[in-house]
Amino acid sequence: MNKILVTGATGQLGGIVVKTLLSKISPQQISVISRKEESMAEMKAKGINTFVGSYENVASLLKAMKGIDMVLLISSGDQGDRMQEHKNIIDTAKKCGVKNIAYTSRALRDRNSLQNELMKDHFNTEDYIKTSGLNYVLFQNALYMEFLQFFVNKDNIEKGIFLPIGDGRAAFTLRADQAEAMANVLLKEDFENKIYQFTNYETYSFFDVANLLTELSGKEIKYTPIELSSFEETMKQRGLTEPVIKKMAGFLLDIKANQEAVVTNDLENKLGRKPTSLKDGLKMLFNL
Ligand SMILES: NC(=O)c1ccc[n+]([C@@H]2O[C@H](COP(=O)([O-])OP(=O)(O)OC[C@H]3O[C@@H](n4cnc5c(N)ncnc54)[C@H](OP(=O)(O)O)[C@@H]3O)[C@@H](O)[C@H]2O)c1
């Protein structure tokens, strides 16, 4: 590997990618870009090249990509125009003579029937990369297991879990497993326009989540599937705005429709071990 720029390196996924890269290559081969200088202080102290900038600021991207061979584009959040931000990075990479690009997409069953509009950016970004002329690797990542912490908290543990997901299944995967496997691919492989689906080796429903939490905690934790309308009503009573509720609804309906139930061996192959199971992940995430 020559020189790599990791965007989103100050985030939870990117941080582990950089840590894994650092164990195999010199810090001078790694560059990172962030909107906040202070978030990169530790990496800078280790000898990593740090650039203050953003996905929106093309001038900052041009500076960070000078002399770079490979860019890992970690998908942006949904606060701004995510598609335009991704295009800025892909276009700048081309302009700077970067040869290889990797992108963190999502493993979802059918892009045409997705309810969550935000997921469409991932597939549109994939399309844009495929026609960019850059060599690419697409990491289609499963739903983070950590996402369960948003929906299962102390309150749920006492009263039970009520979600409009039915018996929909998801291949929940620890973010750290995905990050480590991504770094392994970036370190070892030529960019031959490959797609990896980094999912767990099996899928789990919320009945499984509740049963495992019961087993691990010793307290009965029940999952009750509810109608979407009653979920939306509860969210409204909690003061959430219409757009936020709509976003949550799309996300949950996709789980219900098994959009998140893709399973492959790609993650196991690139980790060289089985991904963390839901039981072990829950133990860790909920200190059980
Ligand atoms: N697979 C899943 O279940 C799942 C779930 C949620 C999200 N995601 C996607 O995966 C991505 C990474 O996840 P994560 O957990 O590592 O997120 P995270 O901890 O929130 O980190 C996001 C990173 O993206 C950077 N970033 C965001 N917008 C940026 C911008 N406009 N310009 C420059 N940097 C920007 C942030 O940098 P600074 O703030 O330091 O500038 C930060 O390093 C998310 O952004 C999202 O697209 C996937």
The ligand as a MOL file (V3000), in Angstrom:
LIG
                    3D

  0  0  0     0  0            999 V3000
M  V30 BEGIN CTAB
M  V30 COUNTS 48 52 0 0 0
M  V30 BEGIN ATOM
M  V30 1 N -24.1520 0.1870 9.0840 0
M  V30 2 C -24.9220 0.8760 9.9160 0
M  V30 3 O -25.7520 0.3320 10.6750 0
M  V30 4 C -24.8030 2.3650 10.0220 0
M  V30 5 C -25.5030 3.0290 11.0270 0
M  V30 6 C -25.3570 4.4020 11.1320 0
M  V30 7 C -24.5460 5.0750 10.2440 0
M  V30 8 N -23.8840 4.4110 9.2690 0 CHG=1
M  V30 9 C -22.9920 5.1210 8.2980 0
M  V30 10 O -21.6340 4.8190 8.6260 0
M  V30 11 C -20.8850 6.0380 8.7770 0
M  V30 12 C -19.7870 5.8480 9.8020 0
M  V30 13 O -20.3560 5.4320 11.0230 0
M  V30 14 P -19.7340 5.8660 12.4110 0
M  V30 15 O -20.4450 5.0740 13.4200 0
M  V30 16 O -18.2520 5.8180 12.3740 0 CHG=-1
M  V30 17 O -20.2150 7.3960 12.4940 0
M  V30 18 P -19.6690 8.5280 13.4510 0
M  V30 19 O -18.9930 7.9610 14.6500 0
M  V30 20 O -20.7720 9.4900 13.6450 0
M  V30 21 O -18.5350 9.2460 12.5600 0
M  V30 22 C -18.8400 9.9980 11.4320 0
M  V30 23 C -17.5190 10.4660 10.8150 0
M  V30 24 O -17.8070 11.0990 9.5700 0
M  V30 25 C -17.1650 12.3650 9.5550 0
M  V30 26 N -18.0040 13.2980 8.8040 0
M  V30 27 C -19.3540 13.3140 8.7390 0
M  V30 28 N -19.7660 14.3220 7.9450 0
M  V30 29 C -18.6500 14.9470 7.5230 0
M  V30 30 C -18.4090 16.0760 6.6930 0
M  V30 31 N -19.4190 16.7500 6.1450 0
M  V30 32 N -17.1210 16.4380 6.4600 0
M  V30 33 C -16.0880 15.7620 7.0520 0
M  V30 34 N -16.2470 14.6970 7.8460 0
M  V30 35 C -17.5090 14.3090 8.0750 0
M  V30 36 C -17.0060 12.7970 11.0090 0
M  V30 37 O -15.8850 13.6580 11.1010 0
M  V30 38 P -15.7860 14.9790 12.0190 0
M  V30 39 O -17.0660 15.1130 12.7900 0
M  V30 40 O -14.5870 14.7670 12.8810 0
M  V30 41 O -15.5740 16.0840 11.0520 0
M  V30 42 C -16.7470 11.4600 11.6770 0
M  V30 43 O -15.3840 11.1360 11.6050 0
M  V30 44 C -21.9420 7.0720 9.1670 0
M  V30 45 O -21.5150 8.3600 8.8490 0
M  V30 46 C -23.1600 6.6200 8.3540 0
M  V30 47 O -23.1090 7.1190 7.0320 0
M  V30 48 C -23.9840 3.0690 9.1540 0
M  V30 END ATOM
M  V30 BEGIN BOND
M  V30 1 1 1 2
M  V30 2 2 2 3
M  V30 3 1 2 4
M  V30 4 1 4 5
M  V30 5 2 4 48
M  V30 6 2 5 6
M  V30 7 1 6 7
M  V30 8 2 7 8
M  V30 9 1 8 9
M  V30 10 1 8 48
M  V30 11 1 9 10
M  V30 12 1 9 46
M  V30 13 1 10 11
M  V30 14 1 11 12
M  V30 15 1 11 44
M  V30 16 1 12 13
M  V30 17 1 13 14
M  V30 18 2 14 15
M  V30 19 1 14 16
M  V30 20 1 14 17
M  V30 21 1 17 18
M  V30 22 2 18 19
M  V30 23 1 18 20
M  V30 24 1 18 21
M  V30 25 1 21 22
M  V30 26 1 22 23
M  V30 27 1 23 24
M  V30 28 1 23 42
M  V30 29 1 24 25
M  V30 30 1 25 26
M  V30 31 1 25 36
M  V30 32 1 26 27
M  V30 33 1 26 35
M  V30 34 2 27 28
M  V30 35 1 28 29
M  V30 36 1 29 30
M  V30 37 2 29 35
M  V30 38 1 30 31
M  V30 39 2 30 32
M  V30 40 1 32 33
M  V30 41 2 33 34
M  V30 42 1 34 35
M  V30 43 1 36 37
M  V30 44 1 36 42
M  V30 45 1 37 38
M  V30 46 2 38 39
M  V30 47 1 38 40
M  V30 48 1 38 41
M  V30 49 1 42 43
M  V30 50 1 44 45
M  V30 51 1 44 46
M  V30 52 1 46 47
M  V30 END BOND
M  V30 END CTAB
M  END
